[in-house]
Amino acid sequence: MSDSKVSNDQTFIHMQVAELAQVIDDKTHVVVDIRDATSFGNGRITDALHLTNDSLADFLREADPDAPVVVCCYHGNSSQQAAQFLVSQDFTQVYSLDGGFTQWQLLHPDRISR
């Protein structure tokens, strides 16, 4: 293997709802929500950004690739593929929220924006 190109075999990290709840008020982590517009509009983790196919290019251009990014979907399944995509775009700390918005809403109903 050539030293000129390092393979990117990094992957995202699973994050539990309790872990996000501990750091969210510090505003150190960027939460991106990939659910559909209606679901996002009906309720989202406070300060979450809505990441869609339409907003992806702007996010990739404007976001700090070294800032921790937490990807949220409905249950924590689709967020894994989106998180891995962000890793492939050279984001260094990417998390997939296990349990997704559904679990966040159950455990932290007071920390939802509408």
N, C-alpha and C positions, 0 to 999 in steps of 0.2 A: 504494500500500500504506500502510496506517495504521501510525503509529509505536507505537500502543498494543499491538500484538501482533506479536512477532517470530516468524517461521516457524522451526520446528525442523527444519532440513534436515541436522542432524548425523547421523553414522552411526558405527558401531562401527569399531574398528581391528583389523586382523589382527595376531596375535602369534605368533611362532615359538616352538617348544618351548625352544630355546636362550635366548631372551629371558626366558621365564618362569623358567627354571632360575637365571638370574642374580639375579632379584629375589625369589624365593619365600621365601628364608630371612629376608629383611628384614621379612616379615609386613606389607608395605605394600599388597599386592594381595589382594583377596578372591577365592578361586577357588570358582566354583559349578559343580557337575557335574550335568548334566541327563540322564544315562543312567538306565536302569531300576534299580530297587532291588537286584535280584540282582547286576547288574554292579557297581554302586556298592559293595555289600557285599563282593564278591570282590576288590576292589582299587580304590583311588582315589589321586589326588594327595594327599599328606600335607596335612592341615588343610582339605581341600576340604569345602564344604557341599553337601548333596544338595538340589538345587532341583527340586521337583516341582510339579504343579498344586496339591497339598495344602499345600505349604509356601510357595508363591509370595506369598500375601497377607501372611504374617508377614514374609517377607524384605523385601518392598516397604515395609512399615511400619517395620521395625527397622534396616534397612541405611542406612549413610551414603551418600547419592547422589553425594557428591563423592569417595568412596574409589574407587580403581581396581578394577574388577570384571573377572575373566577367566572367560569361559564355556567350559566343556569338555564335549564330547560324545564319541562314539566316534572319529570321523575328522576332525572340523572342519567338517562340513556343517550339521547341525541347530543347532549352536552359533551360527551366523551369524544365523538367524532369532531365536533367543532373545536374542542380544546386541542386535539391532536393537530388539526389544521393550523391553529395559531402557533403551535410549536414549530411546525414546518415553515412558518413565516418568520422564524427567528425570534419569537417571543421566548423569554428565558424562564419565566415562572408562570406556568399556566395550570389552573386547577379546574376540575370538573366537580360541580356540587352534587354530591350523592344525595338522592332523595328529591333534588330539584326544588322548584317553587312550591310544589305540593307539600313537602315536609316542612319547608320554611314557614309556610302559611299556618300549618298546624302548631308549630312550636313557638312562633314569634308573630302572632297576629297584630301585635302593636307596632311592628317594624315593617309595615307595608304602606306603599304610596299608591294612591289611585288618581 
